[in-house]
């Protein structure tokens, strides 16, 4: 019997210990949840589980001398609360002999609920704390429990034109990659391999048909190898990671370093080669018969030519990072298709090999020219990082100065006045004097002309042709144009119908340096905060134009320079619309504490302006490309069923603006 009693006591002791551990030693354990009740109402729920022997005092405040619990919400949530916190559970009421007063408490559990107004399309982070009092044994103890409710949108309204934009982006990547493949053919590593490889197949094959078949196998293997590389990149990184690379300042610094490395390599400082063991292994396998042997011959070409094709492939991966999930796959297919075409064509028409000529100094000149272009593009990525972080290291005039110097040096090189390690002497004429070919002269003229074109930009000229690539005018320290002399200090001039009170204020000074040329040149009024712009649109009774853009968005600058600047477009934008530019890549501006929240779509806390605008575009409009325009009325209802993406057709954009204005007037009536 005594052993039975001992076992019972031990079991009871273990249960108490386990119960205490399950609650992590806390006298009150809290759990939090939220539930949407309607399209504009969410229920916040807090459940408190109380350990035996503990009394948790209720919210009911009997008097100042009696312990009670309370909820404290952050200031941002106060205007959204509907009613007060309600509690439910087995409420006890007794007179406390120590306090000599009646107290109300819970001894087992209690549930608190609070209703809050949140639209179904919105996301919100509700913060606060529970200040509660409890009694354990004979001790009265205060405690605090912070809480965070992440309220997510109920549905996503996907933009129906998103797939069209994706298709357009993929086609652009494909053709850009195809052009890169054609460019790679002119490098010494690849060009010199074409006649050797094709001749090998035609001599190895017993019949012409067999030679053509083997060459097609070879070309297909090249495409397969590069496309497989694109597939692996897609599989490893996925769409979100690649898209973020294009605006991430660290990624842009990495791209800058890669482009500088490849540029210096193309100038002849060193060669970038894969391990020689890879080439040896592939070459050994090439002796295998049929398709497998031909595949390893193609792999050998890929590895051996990497010192020339590697920099171009690296650039294509950067390009693909600005696309969607299939960007690397499509890019590598386009590149390999252009690279494989000569092998198939020359196999079909062997006599065409005579037109290739010998691989000589002109191929190295192509390589050096690419090196100068690599260095110029490297500065673009450094500028992206500089703008994102606000370092002001590469302002507009500094950027233009470096580009001018690079293209002047390129022109001098093409004239034969600068020589690098692998360069041959210029050919000699009948008198034994070196001369410059007409092709090199024309390329030199183009390079010098481009440098001269950029020079007025040092004094504030708009340089419309390259405005999408250079830093914004706001970073220019000196501007000789009288129209923009007060650019850095003056607030925007009012558009028709606007008063001083209607002009944008929020973020104006911080965003001034990022304003594109078209905004300052035509005196446009642009807002940078959605709520401020919506309030202005309601007051002015004009449609609201959401301009999802980015400081490093090339297509955005191109759209503004080619379409917005048209007089008819500009007239409509200034007179008929309230415009808010929502930059998705500005992370140097922190949001006020009451605007910070959690995004389930981005899987992160929204703490900066760029995060907020990205979350708005993804969660509410189902798009994640820039530029992208949406048009709303004062009640945030769309005035066009679809968004409007990048399209350089001026008349099409005018028709879209007129249709939006027409729909707005019909809704008002």
C-alpha positions as CSV (number, residue, x, y, z in Angstrom):
1,X,0.0,0.0,0.0
2,X,2.8,2.4,0.9
3,X,4.3,1.8,-2.6
4,X,1.0,2.7,-4.2
5,X,0.8,5.9,-2.2
6,X,4.4,6.8,-3.1
7,X,3.7,6.2,-6.8
8,X,0.6,8.5,-6.6
9,X,2.6,11.2,-4.9
10,X,5.4,10.9,-7.4
11,X,2.9,11.0,-10.3
12,X,1.3,14.1,-8.9
13,X,4.6,15.8,-8.4
14,X,5.7,15.0,-12.0
15,X,2.4,16.3,-13.4
16,X,2.9,19.6,-11.5
17,X,6.4,19.9,-12.9
18,X,5.4,19.1,-16.4
19,X,2.5,21.5,-16.2
20,X,4.9,24.2,-15.1
21,X,7.3,23.4,-17.9
22,X,4.5,23.4,-20.5
23,X,3.8,27.0,-19.5
24,X,7.4,27.9,-19.5
25,X,7.2,28.9,-15.9
26,X,4.7,31.7,-16.7
27,X,1.6,32.1,-14.4
28,X,-0.4,33.2,-17.5
29,X,0.1,31.8,-21.0
30,X,-1.3,33.9,-23.9
31,X,-2.2,33.0,-27.5
32,X,-3.3,35.4,-30.3
33,X,-5.4,35.0,-33.4
34,X,-7.5,37.1,-35.8
35,X,-10.5,36.3,-38.0
36,X,-12.2,38.4,-40.7
37,X,-15.8,38.9,-40.0
38,X,-16.7,40.9,-43.1
39,X,-15.2,42.8,-45.9
40,X,-14.2,45.7,-43.6
41,X,-14.1,44.1,-40.1
42,X,-11.6,41.8,-38.4
43,X,-11.9,40.2,-34.9
44,X,-8.7,40.2,-32.8
45,X,-8.7,37.4,-30.1
46,X,-6.5,36.9,-27.1
47,X,-6.8,33.8,-24.9
48,X,-5.2,33.7,-21.5
49,X,-4.7,30.3,-19.8
50,X,-4.1,30.7,-16.0
51,X,-2.1,28.2,-13.9
52,X,-3.8,26.7,-10.8
53,X,-3.5,28.9,-7.7
54,X,-3.2,32.1,-9.8
55,X,-5.8,34.9,-10.0
56,X,-5.8,37.1,-13.2
57,X,-7.6,40.3,-12.5
58,X,-10.3,41.3,-15.0
59,X,-10.5,44.5,-17.2
60,X,-13.3,45.9,-15.0
61,X,-11.7,48.8,-13.1
62,X,-13.6,48.9,-9.8
63,X,-11.5,51.7,-8.3
64,X,-8.0,53.1,-8.5
65,X,-6.9,51.0,-5.5
66,X,-8.1,47.7,-6.9
67,X,-5.8,45.7,-9.3
68,X,-7.1,45.3,-12.9
69,X,-5.8,44.5,-16.4
70,X,-5.9,46.7,-19.5
71,X,-5.1,46.8,-23.2
72,X,-2.9,49.4,-24.7
73,X,-3.0,49.8,-28.6
74,X,-0.5,51.8,-30.6
75,X,-1.6,55.2,-31.6
76,X,-2.1,54.1,-35.3
77,X,-4.7,51.6,-34.3
78,X,-6.9,53.9,-32.2
79,X,-8.9,55.3,-35.1
80,X,-9.6,51.7,-36.4
81,X,-11.0,50.2,-33.2
82,X,-14.7,49.4,-33.1
83,X,-15.9,49.5,-29.6
84,X,-13.9,48.3,-26.6
85,X,-12.3,45.0,-25.6
86,X,-14.8,42.4,-24.5
87,X,-13.9,39.6,-22.2
88,X,-15.6,36.2,-21.6
89,X,-14.9,33.5,-19.1
90,X,-15.9,32.4,-15.6
91,X,-15.6,35.6,-13.7
92,X,-15.1,35.4,-9.9
93,X,-15.9,38.2,-7.5
94,X,-14.9,38.3,-3.9
95,X,-13.8,40.7,-1.2
96,X,-10.0,40.8,-0.8
97,X,-9.1,41.0,2.9
98,X,-5.8,42.6,2.3
99,X,-7.1,45.3,-0.1
100,X,-10.4,45.5,1.9
101,X,-12.2,45.8,-1.4
102,X,-14.2,43.7,-3.9
103,X,-12.1,42.3,-6.7
104,X,-12.9,40.6,-10.0
105,X,-10.7,37.9,-11.4
106,X,-10.4,34.8,-13.6
107,X,-8.9,31.6,-12.2
108,X,-8.8,29.2,-15.2
109,X,-8.9,31.1,-18.5
110,X,-10.3,34.2,-20.1
111,X,-10.8,35.3,-23.8
112,X,-10.6,38.9,-24.9
113,X,-11.8,40.1,-28.3
114,X,-11.6,43.5,-30.1
115,X,-13.1,44.4,-33.4
116,X,-11.1,46.6,-35.8
117,X,-11.8,48.1,-39.2
118,X,-9.6,46.8,-42.0
119,X,-10.6,46.5,-45.7
120,X,-10.4,43.1,-47.3
121,X,-7.8,44.3,-49.7
122,X,-5.6,45.9,-47.1
123,X,-2.9,44.5,-44.8
124,X,-2.1,45.8,-41.4
125,X,0.1,45.3,-38.4
126,X,-1.6,46.0,-35.1
127,X,0.8,46.4,-32.2
128,X,0.3,47.0,-28.5
129,X,0.6,45.4,-25.1
130,X,-1.5,43.8,-22.3
131,X,-0.8,45.3,-18.9
132,X,-2.2,42.8,-16.5
133,X,-2.2,42.2,-12.7
134,X,-2.3,38.8,-11.1
135,X,-2.1,37.3,-7.6
136,X,0.1,34.3,-6.9
137,X,0.0,33.0,-3.3
138,X,0.0,36.2,-1.2
139,X,1.8,38.3,-3.8
140,X,0.3,40.9,-6.1
141,X,2.3,41.1,-9.3
142,X,2.1,43.4,-12.4
143,X,3.2,42.1,-15.8
144,X,3.2,43.2,-19.5
145,X,2.7,41.1,-22.6
146,X,3.3,42.7,-26.0
147,X,1.3,41.6,-29.0
148,X,1.5,41.9,-32.8
149,X,-1.5,41.0,-35.0
150,X,-0.6,40.5,-38.7
151,X,-3.8,41.1,-40.7
152,X,-3.6,40.0,-44.3
153,X,-5.7,40.9,-47.4
154,X,-8.5,38.5,-48.1
155,X,-7.8,38.1,-51.8
156,X,-5.5,39.2,-54.5
157,X,-6.9,41.0,-57.5
158,X,-4.5,40.0,-60.3
159,X,-3.9,42.4,-63.1
160,X,-5.1,40.7,-66.3
161,X,-2.4,42.2,-68.4
162,X,0.4,40.8,-66.2
163,X,0.9,37.8,-68.5
164,X,1.2,40.1,-71.5
165,X,3.9,42.1,-69.7
166,X,5.7,38.9,-68.8
167,X,5.6,37.8,-72.4
168,X,6.9,41.1,-73.6
169,X,9.7,41.0,-71.0
170,X,10.6,37.4,-72.1
171,X,10.7,38.4,-75.8
172,X,13.0,41.3,-74.9
173,X,15.3,39.1,-73.0
174,X,15.3,36.5,-75.8
175,X,16.3,39.0,-78.5
176,X,18.8,40.7,-76.3
177,X,20.4,37.3,-75.5
178,X,20.3,36.4,-79.2
179,X,22.2,39.6,-80.0
180,X,24.7,38.7,-77.2
181,X,25.2,35.3,-78.9
182,X,25.9,36.9,-82.2
183,X,28.4,39.2,-80.5
184,X,30.1,36.2,-78.9
185,X,30.6,34.8,-82.4
186,X,33.0,37.7,-83.2
187,X,35.2,36.9,-80.2
188,X,38.5,35.1,-81.0
189,X,37.7,32.0,-78.9
190,X,34.5,31.2,-80.9
191,X,35.2,32.7,-84.3
192,X,38.3,30.7,-84.9
193,X,36.5,27.5,-83.9
194,X,33.8,27.7,-86.6
195,X,35.8,26.6,-89.7
196,X,37.9,24.0,-87.7
197,X,34.8,22.4,-86.2
198,X,32.7,22.4,-89.3
199,X,35.6,21.0,-91.4
200,X,36.1,18.3,-88.8
201,X,32.4,17.2,-89.1
202,X,32.4,17.2,-92.9
203,X,35.6,15.2,-93.2
204,X,34.6,12.7,-90.4
205,X,31.3,12.0,-92.0
206,X,31.1,9.5,-94.8
207,X,28.3,11.3,-96.6
208,X,27.1,14.9,-96.8
209,X,23.9,13.9,-95.1
210,X,25.8,12.4,-92.2
211,X,27.9,15.5,-91.9
212,X,24.8,17.7,-91.8
213,X,23.3,15.4,-89.2
214,X,26.4,15.5,-87.0
215,X,26.6,19.3,-87.3
216,X,23.0,19.6,-86.3
217,X,23.7,17.3,-83.3
218,X,26.6,19.6,-82.4
219,X,24.5,22.7,-82.7
220,X,21.7,21.1,-80.7
221,X,24.2,20.1,-78.0
222,X,25.3,23.7,-77.6
223,X,21.7,24.9,-77.2
224,X,21.1,22.1,-74.7
225,X,24.1,22.9,-72.6
226,X,23.4,26.6,-72.3
227,X,19.6,26.1,-71.8
228,X,20.3,23.6,-69.1
229,X,22.5,26.2,-67.4
230,X,19.6,28.7,-67.5
231,X,17.2,26.0,-66.1
232,X,19.6,25.4,-63.2
233,X,19.8,29.1,-62.4
234,X,16.0,29.4,-62.5
235,X,15.6,26.3,-60.3
236,X,18.1,27.5,-57.7
237,X,17.2,31.2,-57.4
238,X,13.5,31.3,-58.4
239,X,11.6,34.3,-59.7
240,X,11.5,36.5,-56.5
241,X,15.2,36.3,-55.8
242,X,16.2,37.2,-59.4
243,X,13.7,40.1,-59.5
244,X,15.1,41.5,-56.2
245,X,18.6,41.3,-57.5
246,X,17.9,44.1,-60.0
247,X,17.2,46.7,-57.3
248,X,19.3,45.3,-54.4
249,X,22.2,47.6,-53.7
250,X,24.5,44.7,-52.6
251,X,23.7,42.8,-55.8
252,X,24.3,45.9,-57.9
253,X,27.8,46.2,-56.3
254,X,28.5,42.6,-57.1
255,X,27.4,43.2,-60.7
256,X,29.7,46.3,-60.8
257,X,32.6,44.2,-59.6
258,X,31.8,41.4,-62.2
259,X,31.6,43.9,-65.0
260,X,34.8,45.6,-64.1
261,X,36.5,42.2,-63.8
262,X,35.3,41.1,-67.2
263,X,36.0,44.5,-68.8
264,X,39.6,44.4,-67.6
265,X,39.9,40.8,-68.9
266,X,38.6,41.8,-72.3
267,X,41.2,44.6,-72.4
268,X,43.9,41.9,-72.1
269,X,45.0,42.2,-68.5
270,X,44.3,38.5,-67.9
271,X,42.1,35.7,-69.1
272,X,39.3,34.1,-67.2
273,X,39.4,30.3,-67.7
274,X,37.6,27.4,-66.2
275,X,39.8,24.6,-64.6
276,X,41.9,22.8,-67.3
277,X,40.8,19.5,-65.9
278,X,37.2,20.2,-67.0
279,X,38.4,20.7,-70.6
280,X,40.6,17.6,-70.6
281,X,37.7,15.4,-69.2
282,X,35.3,16.7,-71.8
283,X,37.8,16.3,-74.6
284,X,38.4,12.7,-73.6
285,X,34.7,12.0,-73.6
286,X,34.4,13.5,-77.1
287,X,36.0,10.3,-78.5
288,X,32.7,8.5,-77.8
289,X,30.7,7.6,-80.9
290,X,27.4,9.0,-82.0
291,X,25.5,11.7,-80.2
292,X,27.2,11.4,-76.8
293,X,30.6,12.0,-78.3
294,X,29.3,15.0,-80.3
295,X,27.7,16.3,-77.1
296,X,31.1,16.3,-75.2
297,X,32.7,18.0,-78.2
298,X,30.2,20.8,-77.8
299,X,30.9,20.9,-74.0
300,X,34.6,21.2,-74.8
301,X,33.8,24.2,-77.0
302,X,31.8,25.8,-74.2
303,X,34.6,25.3,-71.7
304,X,37.4,26.4,-73.9
305,X,35.6,29.5,-75.1
306,X,34.6,30.6,-71.6
307,X,37.2,33.3,-71.5
308,X,35.3,35.1,-74.3
309,X,31.7,34.0,-73.7
310,X,31.8,34.1,-69.9
311,X,31.6,37.9,-69.6
312,X,28.7,38.0,-72.1
313,X,26.9,35.2,-70.3
314,X,27.5,37.0,-67.0
315,X,25.9,40.1,-68.5
316,X,22.9,38.1,-69.7
317,X,22.3,36.7,-66.3
318,X,22.2,40.2,-65.0
319,X,19.7,41.0,-67.7
320,X,17.7,37.9,-66.9
321,X,17.6,39.0,-63.2
322,X,15.3,41.8,-64.3
323,X,12.9,39.4,-65.9
324,X,10.6,36.8,-64.4
325,X,10.9,33.1,-63.4
326,X,11.8,32.0,-67.0
327,X,14.2,34.8,-67.7
328,X,17.5,32.9,-67.4
329,X,16.0,29.9,-69.3
330,X,14.8,32.1,-72.2
331,X,18.0,34.2,-72.1
332,X,20.3,31.2,-72.3
333,X,18.2,29.7,-75.1
334,X,18.5,32.8,-77.2
335,X,22.2,33.1,-76.6
336,X,22.9,29.5,-77.5
337,X,20.7,29.6,-80.5
338,X,22.7,32.5,-82.0
339,X,26.0,30.8,-81.1
340,X,24.9,27.5,-82.7
341,X,23.5,28.9,-85.9
342,X,26.8,29.2,-87.8
343,X,27.8,25.6,-87.2
344,X,24.5,24.4,-88.7
345,X,24.5,26.9,-91.6
346,X,28.1,26.2,-92.6
347,X,27.5,22.5,-92.4
348,X,24.6,22.9,-94.9
349,X,26.6,25.2,-97.1
350,X,30.4,24.4,-96.7
351,X,31.4,26.8,-99.5
352,X,30.4,29.7,-97.2
353,X,33.5,29.0,-95.0
354,X,35.6,30.9,-97.5
355,X,33.9,34.2,-96.5
356,X,35.1,33.9,-92.9
357,X,38.6,35.0,-93.4
358,X,41.4,34.5,-91.0
359,X,41.2,35.1,-87.3
360,X,43.5,38.0,-86.7
361,X,44.0,41.3,-85.0
362,X,40.5,42.6,-85.9
363,X,39.0,40.0,-83.6
364,X,41.1,41.2,-80.7
365,X,39.9,44.7,-81.5
366,X,36.3,43.5,-81.1
367,X,37.3,42.0,-77.7
368,X,38.9,45.3,-76.5
369,X,35.9,47.3,-77.7
370,X,33.7,45.0,-75.6
371,X,36.0,45.7,-72.7
372,X,35.4,49.4,-72.9
373,X,31.6,48.8,-73.1
374,X,31.8,46.5,-70.1
375,X,33.4,49.2,-68.0
376,X,30.8,51.7,-69.1
377,X,28.0,49.3,-68.1
378,X,29.8,48.6,-64.8
379,X,29.3,52.3,-63.9
380,X,25.5,51.9,-64.4
381,X,25.4,49.2,-61.7
382,X,27.5,51.3,-59.3
383,X,25.1,54.2,-59.9
384,X,22.2,51.9,-59.0
385,X,23.7,51.1,-55.7
386,X,24.7,54.7,-55.1
387,X,21.2,55.9,-55.7
388,X,19.7,53.2,-53.6
389,X,21.9,54.1,-50.6
390,X,22.0,57.8,-51.1
391,X,25.8,57.9,-51.0
392,X,26.1,60.6,-53.7
393,X,29.4,59.2,-54.9
394,X,28.4,59.0,-58.6
395,X,26.2,62.1,-59.2
396,X,25.1,62.8,-62.7
397,X,28.1,65.0,-63.8
398,X,30.6,62.5,-62.3
399,X,28.9,59.6,-64.2
400,X,28.8,61.5,-67.4
401,X,32.5,62.6,-67.0
402,X,33.5,58.9,-66.7
403,X,31.5,57.9,-69.7
404,X,32.9,60.7,-71.8
405,X,36.5,59.6,-70.9
406,X,35.8,56.0,-71.7
407,X,34.2,56.6,-75.1
408,X,37.0,59.1,-76.0
409,X,39.6,56.5,-75.1
410,X,37.6,53.9,-77.2
411,X,37.7,56.2,-80.2
412,X,41.5,56.8,-79.8
413,X,42.0,53.0,-79.5
414,X,40.0,52.4,-82.7
415,X,42.3,54.9,-84.5
416,X,45.2,52.8,-83.4
417,X,46.7,55.3,-81.0
418,X,46.4,53.0,-78.0
419,X,47.6,49.4,-78.0
420,X,47.1,46.6,-75.6
421,X,49.0,43.4,-74.9
422,X,47.4,41.2,-77.6
423,X,46.9,43.8,-80.3
424,X,48.5,43.4,-83.7
425,X,50.0,46.3,-85.7
426,X,47.7,48.1,-88.1
427,X,47.8,46.9,-91.7
428,X,50.1,48.7,-94.0
429,X,49.3,50.3,-97.3
430,X,51.3,50.1,-100.6
431,X,53.8,52.6,-99.3
432,X,54.5,50.5,-96.1
433,X,52.6,52.9,-93.8
434,X,50.1,51.7,-91.2
435,X,46.5,52.8,-92.1
436,X,43.1,52.7,-90.4
437,X,40.3,50.8,-92.1
438,X,37.1,52.5,-93.0
439,X,35.2,50.3,-90.5
440,X,37.4,51.3,-87.6
441,X,37.2,54.9,-88.6
442,X,33.4,54.8,-88.7
443,X,33.3,53.2,-85.3
444,X,35.8,55.8,-83.9
445,X,33.6,58.6,-85.3
446,X,30.6,57.0,-83.6
447,X,32.5,56.8,-80.3
448,X,33.7,60.4,-80.4
449,X,30.3,61.7,-81.5
450,X,28.7,59.9,-78.5
451,X,31.2,61.5,-76.2
452,X,30.5,65.0,-77.7
453,X,26.8,64.4,-77.3
454,X,27.2,63.8,-73.6
455,X,29.3,66.9,-72.9
456,X,26.4,69.4,-72.6
457,X,25.0,67.1,-69.9
458,X,27.7,68.3,-67.6
459,X,25.9,71.7,-67.5
460,X,22.4,70.3,-67.2
461,X,21.4,69.4,-70.8
462,X,18.6,66.7,-70.6
463,X,20.4,64.1,-72.9
464,X,17.0,62.6,-73.8
465,X,18.6,59.7,-75.7
466,X,20.3,58.3,-72.7
467,X,18.2,59.7,-69.9
468,X,17.2,56.2,-68.9
469,X,20.8,55.2,-68.1
470,X,22.3,58.2,-66.4
471,X,21.5,59.3,-62.8
472,X,18.5,61.6,-62.4
473,X,18.9,65.4,-62.8
474,X,18.3,65.9,-59.1
475,X,21.9,64.7,-58.4
476,X,23.3,67.4,-60.7
477,X,25.2,69.9,-58.6
478,X,25.3,72.5,-61.3
479,X,22.6,73.2,-63.8
480,X,22.9,76.1,-66.3
481,X,19.3,75.9,-67.4
482,X,17.4,78.9,-66.1
483,X,14.2,76.8,-66.0
484,X,15.7,74.6,-63.3
485,X,18.0,77.0,-61.5
486,X,16.0,76.6,-58.3
487,X,15.5,72.9,-58.8
488,X,17.0,71.7,-55.5
489,X,15.1,74.1,-53.2
490,X,11.7,75.0,-54.8
491,X,8.5,73.1,-54.2
492,X,6.6,72.0,-57.3
493,X,4.5,74.6,-59.0
494,X,0.8,74.1,-58.8
495,X,-1.1,72.4,-61.6
496,X,-4.4,73.8,-62.8
497,X,-6.9,73.8,-60.0
498,X,-4.4,73.3,-57.3
499,X,-3.7,75.6,-54.4
500,X,-0.8,75.9,-52.0
501,X,-2.6,73.6,-49.6
502,X,-3.0,70.9,-52.2
503,X,0.7,70.7,-53.1
504,X,2.6,67.6,-52.0
505,X,4.6,67.8,-48.8
506,X,5.3,64.3,-47.6
507,X,8.7,62.9,-48.8
508,X,9.1,65.8,-51.3
509,X,12.5,67.0,-50.1
510,X,13.9,63.5,-49.7
511,X,12.7,62.4,-53.2
512,X,13.8,65.6,-55.0
513,X,17.1,64.2,-56.2
514,X,15.3,61.2,-57.8
515,X,12.8,63.1,-59.9
516,X,13.2,62.3,-63.6
517,X,13.9,65.1,-66.1
518,X,10.4,65.2,-67.4
519,X,9.0,66.1,-64.1
520,X,11.2,69.1,-63.5
521,X,11.3,70.2,-67.1
522,X,7.5,70.6,-67.4
523,X,6.8,71.6,-63.8
524,X,4.7,68.6,-63.0
525,X,3.2,68.2,-59.5
526,X,4.0,64.7,-58.3
527,X,3.1,63.1,-55.0
528,X,5.1,60.4,-53.3
529,X,2.6,59.2,-50.7
530,X,-0.5,57.3,-51.6
531,X,-2.8,58.6,-48.9
532,X,-1.7,62.2,-49.5
533,X,-2.4,61.9,-53.2
534,X,-5.7,60.2,-52.7
535,X,-6.9,63.0,-50.4
536,X,-5.8,65.5,-53.1
537,X,-7.6,63.6,-55.8
538,X,-10.8,63.6,-53.8
539,X,-10.6,67.4,-53.1
540,X,-9.7,68.3,-56.7
541,X,-12.2,65.8,-58.1
542,X,-9.7,64.3,-60.5
543,X,-8.7,60.7,-61.3
544,X,-5.7,59.4,-59.3
545,X,-2.8,57.9,-61.4
546,X,-0.6,55.4,-59.6
547,X,2.8,55.4,-61.1
548,X,4.7,52.4,-59.8
549,X,8.3,53.2,-60.7
550,X,11.9,52.9,-59.4
551,X,15.0,55.1,-59.3
552,X,16.9,52.3,-61.1
553,X,14.1,51.5,-63.6
554,X,15.4,52.0,-67.2
555,X,12.0,51.4,-68.8
556,X,10.4,53.9,-66.5
557,X,12.8,56.7,-67.6
558,X,12.3,55.6,-71.2
559,X,8.5,55.8,-70.9
560,X,8.8,59.2,-69.3
561,X,11.2,60.5,-72.0
562,X,9.4,59.1,-75.0
563,X,5.7,59.2,-74.0
564,X,5.1,61.6,-71.0
565,X,7.1,64.4,-72.7
566,X,4.8,64.4,-75.7
567,X,2.9,67.8,-75.5
568,X,-0.5,66.1,-75.8
569,X,0.3,63.6,-73.1
570,X,1.8,66.2,-70.8
571,X,-1.2,68.5,-71.2
572,X,-3.6,65.7,-70.1
573,X,-1.4,64.6,-67.2
574,X,-1.0,68.1,-65.8
575,X,-4.6,69.2,-66.2
576,X,-6.7,66.0,-65.7
577,X,-4.9,63.8,-63.2
578,X,-3.4,63.7,-59.8
579,X,-0.1,61.7,-60.1
580,X,1.6,59.7,-57.3
581,X,5.0,58.2,-58.1
582,X,5.4,55.1,-55.9
583,X,9.0,54.2,-55.9
584,X,9.5,50.5,-55.1
585,X,13.3,50.6,-54.6
586,X,13.8,53.4,-52.2
587,X,14.8,51.8,-48.9
588,X,16.7,54.7,-47.4
589,X,13.4,56.4,-46.2
590,X,11.9,54.7,-43.1
591,X,8.2,54.7,-42.7
592,X,6.6,56.3,-39.6
593,X,6.1,53.7,-36.9
594,X,2.3,53.7,-37.3
595,X,2.6,52.8,-41.0
596,X,4.8,49.8,-40.5
597,X,3.2,46.4,-40.9
598,X,3.8,42.8,-42.0
599,X,3.3,41.6,-45.5
600,X,2.4,38.0,-46.1
601,X,3.1,38.4,-49.8
602,X,6.6,39.7,-49.3
603,X,7.1,37.6,-46.2
604,X,8.7,40.5,-44.3
605,X,8.0,43.5,-42.1
606,X,7.2,46.6,-44.2
607,X,9.5,49.3,-42.8
608,X,10.6,51.5,-45.7
609,X,9.0,53.5,-48.5
610,X,10.1,51.0,-51.1
611,X,8.7,48.0,-49.1
612,X,5.4,49.8,-48.7
613,X,5.0,50.6,-52.4
614,X,6.1,47.1,-53.4
615,X,3.6,45.5,-51.0
616,X,0.8,47.8,-52.4
617,X,1.5,46.8,-56.0
618,X,1.8,43.1,-55.3
619,X,-1.0,42.6,-52.8
620,X,-3.6,45.0,-54.2
621,X,-2.8,45.0,-57.9
622,X,-1.2,41.6,-58.5
623,X,1.8,43.0,-60.4
624,X,5.5,43.4,-59.7
625,X,6.9,45.1,-62.8
626,X,7.8,48.7,-63.4
627,X,6.6,51.0,-64.9
628,X,3.0,50.1,-64.2
629,X,0.1,52.6,-64.1
630,X,-3.3,52.2,-62.5
631,X,-6.1,54.8,-62.4
632,X,-8.5,55.2,-59.5
633,X,-11.4,57.4,-58.5
634,X,-11.8,59.0,-55.1
635,X,-13.3,55.8,-53.7
636,X,-10.2,53.8,-54.8
637,X,-12.2,52.0,-57.6
638,X,-10.4,51.3,-60.8
639,X,-11.3,53.5,-63.8
640,X,-9.8,51.0,-66.2
641,X,-10.1,47.2,-65.8
642,X,-6.4,46.7,-66.6
643,X,-3.2,48.4,-65.6
644,X,-1.0,50.0,-68.2
645,X,2.7,48.8,-68.6
646,X,5.6,49.9,-70.6
647,X,4.6,50.9,-74.2
648,X,6.3,53.6,-76.2
649,X,3.1,54.1,-78.4
650,X,2.2,57.7,-77.7
651,X,-1.3,57.6,-79.3
652,X,-2.2,54.4,-77.4
653,X,-1.3,56.1,-74.1
654,X,-3.3,59.2,-75.0
655,X,-6.3,57.0,-75.9
656,X,-6.0,55.2,-72.5
657,X,-5.9,58.5,-70.6
658,X,-8.9,59.8,-72.5
659,X,-10.8,56.6,-71.7
660,X,-10.0,56.9,-68.0
661,X,-11.2,60.5,-68.0
662,X,-14.4,59.5,-69.7
663,X,-15.0,56.7,-67.2
664,X,-14.4,59.1,-64.4
665,X,-16.9,61.7,-65.6
666,X,-19.5,58.9,-66.1
667,X,-19.0,57.7,-62.5
668,X,-19.4,61.3,-61.2
669,X,-22.8,61.6,-63.0
